[in-house]
Amino acid sequence: MSDGPYLRHLLLSMGTKLAMIALRLLRNVLLARILGPSERGLFALLSTLPELISAATSGGLNSAVGYQAAKQRDMGLLLTQVLVYGCLLASALTLICVALARSVGGELDIRAQLGLMAWLLLLAVPMTVLKSGLLTLHNASGGVGAFNGLRLSESLLPLLLFLGLFWMWREHALEAALISWLAGLALVLALGLWWLRRDHRLTLRWDRSGQRELLSYSARSHPDLLCQQVLLRADYLLIGALLGSTALGHYAMASAAAELLLIVPEAVTTPLMKRLLQQDAGMDRLTPLALRLTATVMLGACLGMALIGQWLIVTLFGAAYQPAYPALLALLPGLLGLCHASILRLDLLGKHRPGAVSLMMAVGAVGNLLLNVLLIPQWGIVGAAAASSIAYLSVTVAMLVLYCRLSGVRLRHTLIMLPSDLAPLRGLLQRSAA
């Protein structure tokens, strides 16, 4: 991918992320005001669990099929591997987890509140696995337009469905939210499969010859994705168990406000994914430039969010969510670290270091869990946010040190925009407009 198309894809991805932010923000506002903190916390927990369970069974699979898709492997074969190694294993683990939770978790308040709704995970988890697999296949194979279309649909469809269902079913808002979430996910899957069939020859098939390579890469990168989900979402489980659904509702809104800022690294990595995994010519220049640009924009965004965050939460979600603001402040340093980690992770995977990435993620996840257990009882959701930030920053520093050692790039060339970057950026803009 030359610089001109890359910049066009970057602008397309940025526009998609802005639209997603607007749609998800509108949906979060509606859910927060209609459900209230307690039911909003339950919905956040149910929509978080599929990501954690799917990561436990198929986290490394996404990295493996993404790596092979970037190498132009047969798409039907890769999709078959997602269905067999991903969806089937995830369904089996979900059944075991739900059965165990209902038999031995009766003393937990959050378990009693979930009740029979926990069985919805039997639908949500395999659908989440397939959705993640489709997004990876589209993006890693160079289908940036299809990837952005799917992400936009993922934000738009549940919103439209929720508005329609709530209009007909006002007294059952939580049920309307859950149905719209699952139905929207199903529509995204149908669209993703149609798009993949349109762009590739898609015949499901099984090939034993390539399984060893796939499973080897998947095994080494599996802890990476699993621990990544633990880093991002284990605090939800601990807050729900230790503090209850109302505190979880407050924390979910703090996370929702903070994660608005993730538009910056996501927009950069979406069109870069294929190049980072392939490690083609010029990556020793492009990756540091992407890191500096992302960190500079993210720093300004974090400072802006710190200034307007309380007003934003109260204005959008309501005064009942004001306790979320201190947790938002504690999350911001960690988000600044995540903007680097999202780029560094793909670069290190492209350098064939999935084991090292997994080890760093595992150490960060264990540290995050320990800090949550120590800080949540004393500091509540602010302690959970501080634990997450410390873990995010620790993982980012470890990745940055390894990247600099492997690439020979100096640390100071990865941190913030330099005056010398203005000329290359101007050139990129001119070539893109030409």
N, C-alpha and C positions, 0 to 999 in steps of 0.2 A: 504494500500500500504506500503510495507516494504521499508527500506532505500535503498536497492539495486535497485529495480525497479524504485523507485523515482528518483535516480540519473541518471539511464539510460534514463528515460523520460525527465529529466532536460537537459541532453546532446542532446537528440533528438530535444527538443524544441529550444535549443540554436542554433543547426545547422540549423533548419528551419528558425529561425529569421535571421541568417546570410545570408542565401540564399534569404530571402525576402528583406533584406536590399539591397543586390546587385541588385536584379531585380527592386525594386522600385527606387533605385538611378539611374539606367540606364534609366528607364522610365522618371524620373524627369529631368534628363539631356536632354533627347531628347525633352520633352515638353518645357522646358525652352528655349532651343536654337532654336527650330522650331517655337514656338508660339510667343516668346517675352514677356516682362513683362505684357503688357495690356491684351492680350488674355489668357496668363497663369493665370492672376488674375480672369478672367471670368470663366475659367475652374475650378479653385479652389473654387470659390463661388458655382457653380452648383454642384460640387461633395461634398460640405460641407452641403448644405441645406437638402439633404435627411437624414443625420444623426440627424440634429436638429429637423426636422419635425417628424421623426419616434420616437425620444426620447419623444416628446410631447404627443404621443398617446400610446406608448408601452414600455416605458423605464422600468417601474416597472414590466411589464409582463416578461421580460427576467430574472429578478432576481427571480420571482416566479416560472417560469418553470424550471430554473436552480436548485433552491432549491428542487423542487419536483423530478427532474430527478436524483439528488444525492441520494434521498430517494427511488429510483427504482420504481417510478410510471410508469404507462403504457405509452409508447412512442407515440402511435397513438393518445391517448387522449391529451397529451401535444402539439403535432403538430397541432391538431385541434384547440386548444386554441390560438396558435400563429396565425393561419390563420384567425380566427374569431375576436379575441380581438385585434390582431396586424394589420394584413394587411388591413382588411376592414375599421377600424377606421382611419388608416393612409391615406388610399386613399381618404376618405371623407374629412379629414382635409386639405390634399394637394389641392384638388379641390377648397376648400373655400379660402385658402391662395393665390393660383395663381390668382383666379378671383378677389380678393380684391386688390392684388398688381397691376394688370393691370388696374383696374378702378380708384384707388386713389393714385397710386405711380408714376404718370407720370412725376412729377417734379424731380425725382431722376435720376441722370445720369446713375447709375448702372442698373436701371430698363430699361432705354432706350436701353442700350447696350445688355442686355439679350434678349429682344424682345420675339419672339415666342419660343425661346429655353427654356423658363421657363416652357412650357407645358411638356417638357421631365420629369419633376418631377413626373408627374402622373404615369410614368413607374418606375422611379428610387426609389421612396419612399417605395411602398409596397415590391419591390424586396429587398431593404435594410433591411426592417423589417424581412422578411423571412430569409435572409442570417444571420442576427444577431441571430435569433431564432435557426437556425440550428447549428451554431457554439456553442451556449450555450448548446444545447441538447447533442451534441457530447462530449463536454469537461466535463460537469457536470456529465454525466453518465459514465465517465472513458475512453471514446474513444479518448485518447490523440493522437494516430496515425492518426485517421481520421480528428481530429481538425487541426493538423499540416499540413496534406495533403490539406485540404481546404484553409488554410491560404496561403500556397505556391501557390496553383492554383489561388487564388485571386490576387497574384502579377504577376504571369507568363502570364496568359491568356490575360489580357488587353495589356500587352507589345507586345506579338506576334501579336495580332489583329491590334494594332496601326501600327506596322511596315508594315504589309501587306496592310492595307488601305492607309497609307501615300504613299507607293510605287505606288499605283494605282491612288491616288487622291492628288497629291502634292499641288495643288492650294487651297485645302480646308482642311488645317491641323486641325483647331479647330473642324470641323465636324467629321473628322476621329478620333480625340481624344474622342469625346463624344460617337460616335457609338461603338468604341472599349471598352469604359468603361461600357456601358450598355450591350453589347453582352457578355463581359467577366463576368459580374455579373450574367447574365442568365445561362451561362455554369457552374458557381460555384454552383448555386442553383440546377441544374440538378445533378451534382456530389454529392452534399450534401444529396439530397433526396435518391439517389441510395445507398450511403454509409449507411444511416440510415436504409433503408429497408434491407440491407444485414445483419446488426448487430442486428436488433431488429424486432420483429413482429409489422408491421406497418399497422394498420387498423384504418382509421379515424373514430372516434366515439365521441359522446357527452354524458357527464355524469353530471347531475345536482347536484349530491350529493357532489362533491368535489369543486364546484364553489365558495362557500363562503370562504373556506380556501385560494384558489388561489387568489381571488379578494381582500381579506383582506391583504395578504402579498404583493400583487402587489400595492395596494393603499399606503401602508406605505413605500414601496421602490421606488415608481414612482418618487417622487421629487428627489431622489438620482440620478437616471440615467438622468433625464431631466436637472437637475442643473449641472451634470457632463458634458453634452454636451454644456451647456451654458458657463461653465468655459473654455472648450477646444476650442470652435468655435465661440462664439458670437463676438469675436474681428474681425473675418473675415467680418461679416456683418457690423459692425460699421466702419471699415476701408474702405470697399467698398462704404458705404454711405457717409462718411465724406471726404475721401481722393481720391477716384477713383480707377479704376481697375489697374493702373500702380503701385501705392503704395501697393495694395493688392497682386500683383504679387511678389513684393520684399518681403513682409511679408510671403507669402506662401513658398518662398524658405528658409527664415530664419527658419520657422517652420519645413520644410522638413529636413533641416540639423540637427536641434535640436532633432527631433523625431527619428532620427537614433539611438539615445542613449536609446530609450525605449525598445530595445532588451533585456536589462538587467532585468527590472522588469517583462516583459511579459514572458520571458523564465522561470523565477522562478514561476510565478503564474499559468502558464498553467498546469503543472503536479500537482500542489498543490491545484487546485480549489476544487476538490471533497473532499479532507481532510479538507480544511478550512471551507467548508460549513457543513460537517458532524460533525466537532469538535470531532474527535475520540481521543483515548489515545495518549499522547505524544505531543499534540499541544502546551502545555506550554513551551516545549523545542524547537520544530521545528520552530514555528513562529518567536521567537526572533532571532534564528540562520539565518533564511531566511532574516530577516530585516537587520541584521548586514552584511551579505555577500553581499546583493544587494546594500546597501548604500556605502560600501567600494569600490566595483567595479564601481559604478555610479560616485563616487567622482573623481576617477582617469579618467573616461571617460569624465566628464565635464571639468576637467582641460586640458585634451588633446584637446578637441574640442575648448576651448578658445584659445589655442595656434595656432591651424592649421585652424580654422574656416574660416578666411578671404581667405586664400590660397585655401581652399576647395571650397568655393562658387565661386570664380573667375575662378578657373581652370575647375570646372565641369559645372557651369551654364553660365559663361561668365561675362565679365566686366560690362555688363548692370545691373547685380544683386549685385554689390559691396555694395550698400546702405543697403543690408540685414544683413551685419555683425554686426553692433551695436545692432540691434534687437535680433540677435542670442545670443550675450553676455547677454542681459537682460533676455532672456528666461532660461538660464542655471540654475540659482538658483531654479527656480520653478520646473524644471525637476528633480532636486535632491530631492525635496519634493515629487514629484509624484511617485518616485520609492518606497517610504514608503507607500504612500496612497493606491496604487494598492493592496498591500498585506494586509494592515490594514482593508481596506473596506471589503474584502472577509471574514476575520476573524470575524469582527463585525457582518456581515450578518449571519455567522454561529452561533454566539452567540445570534441570534434572536434580533438584534438591528437595523432593517431596518429604524425605525422611527428616531433614533438618527443620523444615517448616512445621512438620507435625510435632517434633520435639518441643519447639518453641511455643507452639499453641498449647501443648499439653501442660507445660510448666505454668503458662499464663492462666489456664483454666483451673488448675489445682490451687494456685495462689488466689484466684478470684473467689473460689468457693470458700477457702479458709477465711479470707477477709470478710466475706459476706456473713459467715457464721459469727465472726467476732464483732462486726460493726453494726449489723442490723438490730440486735437486741438493745444496744445502747443509743444508736443514732437513727433508727428507723430507716425510711427510704433514702435519707441523705447518706447514711452509712453504706447502703447498697450502691448508690451512685458513685461514691468515693472509691469503693472497692473495684467497681468496673473501670473507672478512670485509671487507677493505679495499674491494673492488669493490662489494659489496652496499651498504655505507655511503655510498660516493661516489654511486651511482645514487640512493639514497634522498634524500640531501641535495639533489641536482639537481632531483628531482621535487617535493620540498617547497618549494623556492624558487619554481619555476614555478607550483605550485598556489596559493601565497600571493599571488603577483602577479596571477593571473587571478581569484581569488575575493575578494580584499580581506581575507582572514582573516589575523590576526596570527600570527606564528610561534609565540609562546608559547601560543596557544590550540590547538595541534595536538600538544603534546608529552606531557602527563601530566594525569591527572585533577585537577580543581579542586574545592574545596568546593562551588562553585555547581552542580556537576554532580549532586549527590546528589538534589536535589529533582526534576529532570527524570527521572532514573532511577527514582525512587520512583513518579512518575506513570505511567511506562511499565509498571511492574510492576502497579500498581493497575488500569490500563485493560486490560492483558492478562488479568488474573484475572477481570475483570468479565464 
